[in-house]
């Protein structure tokens, strides 16, 4: 499917694995091309490109450490290059998905742990979005990724959850300030998902998976394909009037 001047284009950070990959693939099934980022695993990124091509869509993978704000101007230049190759000046959707797991009880968290989580989960999305806003088309959409852990508490997740709380507040302010350009900004907050996140603890530890299933109304942990299609739907015109919202996608975990 060729990229035309009317084809919406997405940028998805962390699109080479887990929920990011599910998002890129879900967009591809809707005919939407993606520029997605990977941190170090180029072979995984290449697999996503092959998957997207099988759907008849287009994707380009760009390397980016979302915790390194100094890299953002050069990344924006690479985005401009890809857009020119596709005959476009702007993209339409930004999904700030990239993230890392941070664990540790309150009394054990070091300043280095805290700063590492801050760079990736709060500072990174803030300044990457700021860098890319001039390239987002008026009427576009931004999705920031939070977590169910901002609503329910599990010991050892305080640093990660605190950063995601910052993301949720940031989303409200982005929606307010970008409203003049008709750019909608929302937060998606997944519950426990079976991916390699946190060392694959939900996917690979039967005791954890059983606990999640018991505390989730729909009776199981989430899967990447529970999240990717939801984000693709949120970005669509069907949800054009949804703005400044926190949408939890957890199957009813801990209710």
N, C-alpha and C positions, 0 to 999 in steps of 0.2 A: 504494500500500500504506500504510494508516494506521499511525501510530506508536501502539502500545498500551503498557500498563504492563509487559508482558513482553518488549517489543522491546529488544534491546541497542542502545546508542547509543555512537558513537565520536567522539572528537576527534582530528583529524589536523592537525598544524601543517604549513604549507607545502603545503597540499593543492591549490593552484591550478595546479601545473605538475609535470612530470616524474614522479618516483616517488611523490610525494604525491598527485598526481591519479590515478595508476594505483591507488593504495591506496583512495582514496575511491570510485572507480568499481568496484573489485573488491568492496568492502563492499556497495555498492548492489546489485550483482547477487545478493548473498546476502540482500537485503532489510533491510540494516542502514543506518539513517540516520546522517549525519555532520554534525558541526559542524567546519568546517575553516577554517584561516586563510590569508590572503594578505597579502603585504607592501604592495605598491603597485598591482599590476595587477588592478583590479576587473573589467575586461572578461574576463580569463582566468578569474577566479573565477566569473563569470556563466556562462561556457561549461561549466564543470564542473557547476554546478547544473542546467543544461539537460540535460547528459548523464545525470546521476543521475535526473532526472525521467523521462527516456525509459526508464530501467530500472524505473520504478514505485516508486522510493524517494524519500526526502527528504534535503535538505542545506541547510545555512545557512552562508554565508561571513561571517567576522568578520575585520576588519583587525587585524593584530598584527605588531609588530616584536619577534621573539623575542630580540633582543639588548638590549631595553629592559625591565629588570626592574621599573621603576617603573610600567609599563603593566599588569602582571599582575593586580593586584587589580581594576581596572576590567574587564579581560577576564573574570575569574571572575564578576563581576556580570552581564556579558552572557551568559555560559554559563548562569547560573541563570535568566535571563530566557527563553532559548530552551527550556531544559528545562521550565520552567513552561508555556510555550506547547504543548509536546508532552505535557503531563500527567505529567512525570517529576520526580523530586527528585535523581536521580543519573545519571551516565553510566557506561559499563562499560569502554570501551577508550580508551587514550591512546597515540597514535603520535607520538613526538617526531621528526618528519621534517625540519622546516625547517632550511635551512643555506645557506651560501654557500661559494664556492671561495676558497681561499687558496693562492697559489703563491709560491715564492721559495726559493732555495738558502739553506742554514743561515747562511752568511756575509753574506747580503744581507737577511735578515729584520729588520725594524725592530720596536721596541717597540710602535709603533702597530699594525703588522700582527698581532703576537702578541696584543695586547689585543683587537683586533677579532674574531679567530678565537675567542678565549676567551669573549667575551660571547655569541656566537651558538651555539657548539657545546658548551660546557661549562657556563658559568654559566647561560645561558638555560634549557636543559632541566632543570638541577638545580632552579632556583627556580620555574620554571613548574610542574613536577611537584609540588613542595612546596606551591605555591598551590592546585593543583587536587585534591590527594589527599583533602581532606574531601568532595569531590563525587563521587569514584569509589566505585561500589558495592563492598561486600565481595564477594570472589570475582572481581573485575575483572582486567584485564590491562593491562600497560604494555609497549610496544615502543620501545626507544631505537635510533637508527640510528647505526651505526659505519661502517666502511669496510674493504675488503680491504687497504687501505694500512697497517693496524696489523699485518698479517702479512708482507706483502712491501713492499719499499721502492723508490720511484721518486724520483730527485733532484728537489728543488723542492717536495716535498709534506710536509716535516717538520712545519710548524706545524699543518696540517690533520690529519695523522695523529696528532700528539701529543694534540690535543684529543679525537680519537676514541678514543685509548687511555684517556683520562680517562673517557669515556662508558662504556667497557666495565667499568672498575673500579666506577664509580658504579652500574652495573646490578646488580652482585653485592651491593652494600650495600643497595640498594633492595629487592632480592628478600629479603634476610635480615630487614630491619626491617619490611617490609610483609607478611611471611608470616603474621603473627598474624591478619591480615584476609583471608587466602587470596588476596591479590593477587599474581599471577605477573608477573615482570619479566624480559624477555629482550632481547638485542641482536641485531639483524639487520645484517650487514655485507655490503653489495653490492660486487661487483667493478666493473669498468669498464662503464658503461652508456651507451647512445646517447641522451643528452638534451641540453638546452642548458647543462648544468652545465659549468663551466670554459670558457665560451664555445663550447660544443658541440664540443670538441676530439675526442672519441671518435666523435661522430655525423658530423662534417663534414670531418674530416681523414683522407683515405684511407690515408695512411702510418701514422697512429696506429691506425686501425681494423685495418689489416693486421697490425701488430705485436701488438695484443691478440688477434686471431684465432689467430695463430701460437703464442702463449703460453697459450692456453686449451684445456683438454682437449676441450671440446665444439665448438671450432673457430670461434667467432664472439664479438663483443662482446655484452654483455647488452642487453636491451630493457626499457623500463618494465614491460611486461606479464610479464616474468620475475620481477619483484619484488612488484608490487601483490598478485597472487593469493596469493603465498607468505605475505605479511604477514596477509592476510585469513584464510588457513588457520590460521596460528599463533594468531590471536586466537580461533579457534573452540573449541568444546568438544572437538573431536577432539584438540586439543593441550593439554588442561587440565593435564597433569602435566609439561609442559615448563617449567622455571623456572631462572633464573640462568644461561642458556646464551648463548654467542656462536654464532650460526648464520650462516655465510658463504654467500652466494648469488652465486656468481661463475662458474658453469659449469666450475669447476676451473682458475681462472687461476693461473699461476705455481706449479704443483705439480710 
